[in-house]
Amino acid sequence: MVAKGFDWGYTAQAGRQVEKIIRGKIVGGSSAVNAQIYLWGLPYDFENWAKAGNDQWAWESVAPYFRKVETDLDFEAGHGKQGPIQIRRYAKDEWLPTQRAFYEACIDHGFADCPDLNEPYATGVGPYPMNNPGGIRLSAAIGYLNPVRDRANLQILSETETTRVLFDGPRATGIEVLQGSTTGTIEAKEVVVSAGAIGSPLLLQRSGIGNPDHLSRLGIRPSHDLRGVGENLRDHPAVPVYWSAQQTGPGDIHWHQVGLRYTAADSPDHDDMIVYVAHVRDEPKLLMRPTVNLARSAGRLSITSSDPSAQPAIDYRMFSDPFDLKRMREAVRLCGELAKHDAFGPHLSGLTAPTTPILESDRDLDDWILDNATTGHHVCGTCRMGPECDALSVVDETGNVHGLDHLRIVDASIMPDCVRANIHATVLMMAEKLADQHS
Ligand SMILES: Cc1cc2nc3c(=O)[nH]c(=O)nc-3n(C[C@H](O)[C@H](O)[C@H](O)COP(=O)(O)OP(=O)(O)OC[C@H]3O[C@@H](n4cnc5c(N)ncnc54)[C@H](O)[C@@H]3O)c2cc1C
């Protein structure tokens, strides 16, 4: 839940339901409203990025930047010790009873104990690394912006919306902004767009960059044909599984303390699944949230009008690939098995969604998954990075928009695909690396 006025109010088609998509409308962006789970992307992810033509993004090139961002308060070897984002994990003796029960159930099911889920090839069950030392959120704004707010060459304009990028031929020369009802322009030697995986493609499209047929239909003069803008919409499709619980969840402690990362049956992709568990705050309910962490389904988004306040069209096409549905079906059943463990005995009184008959039928379970599919909140890929021969790529390896000058994108939109982890750590790593490439 995000406080009123701090969300962009987007909706999207997720499975069969139309869902609210939260995006932080605040300095610090979604890192100021997110769940603070801080997982590095996995080495396999960056092998894939490099294979797709992004040689500079292989694991050995990105690992130093993951370390540069963080100060890990729990582990020494292989971790950063001087970065602005402090990372901690809940110690075992702090785990809530249902988190402990989940851990025990996973271990007895045969999953590995994993004290550090940010070790590069870590797999199994363990405490989440979190960017909230002492329970205080350490957003990108707090970690990166607060220390430099006094700099003479930095001006932060709040309550200001960028409506278009301005050009002289192929060269970006500034932006058009809206402050209240007043439109103005800001000139710039270079424009770096960081409006996020929804905001950035929408901004490009409003500026005439995208599929010319689509833009012309909306009355926007196409200035640059780049068909990948808004395509390749990636996320982590999830589905909430509920049990009724003996007690209400506590309101004063973080929901997610422990998680399970594992590889789905017959999957060629290592560690392509994750399961969250949470005692629902102030309700007698337990939630497990199986999530496909490397989905094959991809969606798209686009503006529906030149008016920046118009609701965009966002369609995840979640579970459109049958392998995603198969992996989710098995994951929901795995959750059902884990919840039968004795350790959950004092806490749970029964599965409520899906019901047991639904769980037992492939067809009914598929239907239930499609009816209840939900975002993992990790939208990315909508201005994907890739070589110019990749027809759907939008930026090159340094974030420069193909075919245009002095225009870069630095945010989750340029990820070629989701990483097998919550994406905030990877977005910060990318920003550090791209800043180095241009300094
Ligand atoms: C509810 C929720 C929970 C999440 N939990 C986690 C988690 O636990 N762990 C994790 O790793 N990730 C999590 N995420 C995702 C993570 O926070 C984001 O992926 C990350 O912040 C990067 O997102 P982004 O690059 O898309 O941009 P954002 O962080 O969304 O930043 C974009 C910024 O641009 C601004 N903007 C957009 N359009 C315009 C415009 N036209 N003019 C001016 N400004 C504009 C926005 O207001 C925002 O400040 C969560 C996200 C949400 C919403």
The ligand as a Tripos MOL2 file, in Angstrom:
@<TRIPOS>MOLECULE
LIG
   53    58     1     0     0
SMALL
NO_CHARGES

@<TRIPOS>ATOM
      1 C1          5.2970   -2.3070   -4.3470 C.3       1 LIG1
      2 C2          6.6780   -2.6110   -4.8800 C.ar      1 LIG1
      3 C3          7.4890   -3.5020   -4.1970 C.ar      1 LIG1
      4 C4          8.7500   -3.7830   -4.6830 C.ar      1 LIG1
      5 N1          9.5790   -4.5610   -3.9380 N.ar      1 LIG1
      6 C5         10.8560   -4.7230   -4.3270 C.ar      1 LIG1
      7 C6         11.7770   -5.4110   -3.4840 C.ar      1 LIG1
      8 O1         11.4730   -5.8050   -2.3660 O.2       1 LIG1
      9 N2         13.0390   -5.5800   -3.9640 N.ar      1 LIG1
     10 C7         13.4380   -5.1270   -5.1880 C.ar      1 LIG1
     11 O2         14.5910   -5.3660   -5.5770 O.2       1 LIG1
     12 N3         12.5880   -4.4540   -5.9800 N.ar      1 LIG1
     13 C8         11.3230   -4.2040   -5.5720 C.ar      1 LIG1
     14 N4         10.4840   -3.4520   -6.3480 N.ar      1 LIG1
     15 C9         10.9750   -2.9400   -7.6530 C.3       1 LIG1
     16 C10        12.0040   -1.8090   -7.5400 C.3       1 LIG1
     17 O3         11.6960   -0.8950   -6.5250 O.3       1 LIG1
     18 C11        12.1170   -1.0910   -8.8930 C.3       1 LIG1
     19 O4         12.3090   -2.0530   -9.8780 O.3       1 LIG1
     20 C12        13.2890   -0.1200   -8.8820 C.3       1 LIG1
     21 O5         12.9570    0.9420   -8.0250 O.3       1 LIG1
     22 C13        13.6430    0.4420  -10.2420 C.3       1 LIG1
     23 O6         12.5140    0.7830  -10.8940 O.3       1 LIG1
     24 P1         12.5230    1.6310  -12.2190 P.3       1 LIG1
     25 O7         13.8680    1.7300  -12.8020 O.co2     1 LIG1
     26 O8         11.4820    1.0500  -13.0890 O.co2     1 LIG1
     27 O9         12.1320    3.0940  -11.7890 O.3       1 LIG1
     28 P2         11.4510    3.7460  -10.5320 P.3       1 LIG1
     29 O10        12.1670    3.3520   -9.2780 O.co2     1 LIG1
     30 O11         9.9750    3.5200  -10.5700 O.co2     1 LIG1
     31 O12        11.7940    5.2760  -10.7620 O.3       1 LIG1
     32 C14        11.2660    6.0730  -11.7940 C.3       1 LIG1
     33 C15        11.2180    7.5180  -11.3250 C.3       1 LIG1
     34 O13        10.8820    8.3540  -12.4280 O.3       1 LIG1
     35 C16         9.7890    9.1740  -12.0600 C.3       1 LIG1
     36 N5          9.0450    9.4510  -13.3010 N.ar      1 LIG1
     37 C17         8.3810    8.5760  -14.0880 C.ar      1 LIG1
     38 N6          7.8560    9.2090  -15.1460 N.ar      1 LIG1
     39 C18         8.2120   10.5070  -15.0190 C.ar      1 LIG1
     40 C19         7.9530   11.6860  -15.7930 C.ar      1 LIG1
     41 N7          7.2700   11.6330  -16.9400 N.pl3     1 LIG1
     42 N8          8.4390   12.8690  -15.3440 N.ar      1 LIG1
     43 C20         9.1600   12.9460  -14.1880 C.ar      1 LIG1
     44 N9          9.4370   11.8690  -13.4150 N.ar      1 LIG1
     45 C21         8.9630   10.6700  -13.8380 C.ar      1 LIG1
     46 C22         9.0030    8.3670  -11.0330 C.3       1 LIG1
     47 O14         8.2110    9.2130  -10.2440 O.3       1 LIG1
     48 C23        10.1550    7.7420  -10.2610 C.3       1 LIG1
     49 O15        10.6380    8.6460   -9.2920 O.3       1 LIG1
     50 C24         9.2090   -3.1580   -5.8910 C.ar      1 LIG1
     51 C25         8.4120   -2.2610   -6.5620 C.ar      1 LIG1
     52 C26         7.1530   -1.9560   -6.0600 C.ar      1 LIG1
     53 C27         6.3310   -0.9420   -6.8000 C.3       1 LIG1
@<TRIPOS>BOND
     1     1     2 1
     2     2     3 ar
     3     2    52 ar
     4     3     4 ar
     5     4     5 ar
     6     4    50 ar
     7     5     6 ar
     8     6     7 ar
     9     6    13 1
    10     7     8 2
    11     7     9 ar
    12     9    10 ar
    13    10    11 2
    14    10    12 ar
    15    12    13 ar
    16    13    14 ar
    17    14    15 1
    18    14    50 ar
    19    15    16 1
    20    16    17 1
    21    16    18 1
    22    18    19 1
    23    18    20 1
    24    20    21 1
    25    20    22 1
    26    22    23 1
    27    23    24 1
    28    24    25 2
    29    24    26 1
    30    24    27 1
    31    27    28 1
    32    28    29 2
    33    28    30 1
    34    28    31 1
    35    31    32 1
    36    32    33 1
    37    33    34 1
    38    33    48 1
    39    34    35 1
    40    35    36 1
    41    35    46 1
    42    36    37 ar
    43    36    45 ar
    44    37    38 ar
    45    38    39 ar
    46    39    40 ar
    47    39    45 ar
    48    40    41 1
    49    40    42 ar
    50    42    43 ar
    51    43    44 ar
    52    44    45 ar
    53    46    47 1
    54    46    48 1
    55    48    49 1
    56    50    51 ar
    57    51    52 ar
    58    52    53 1
@<TRIPOS>SUBSTRUCTURE
     1 LIG1         1 GROUP 0 **** ****
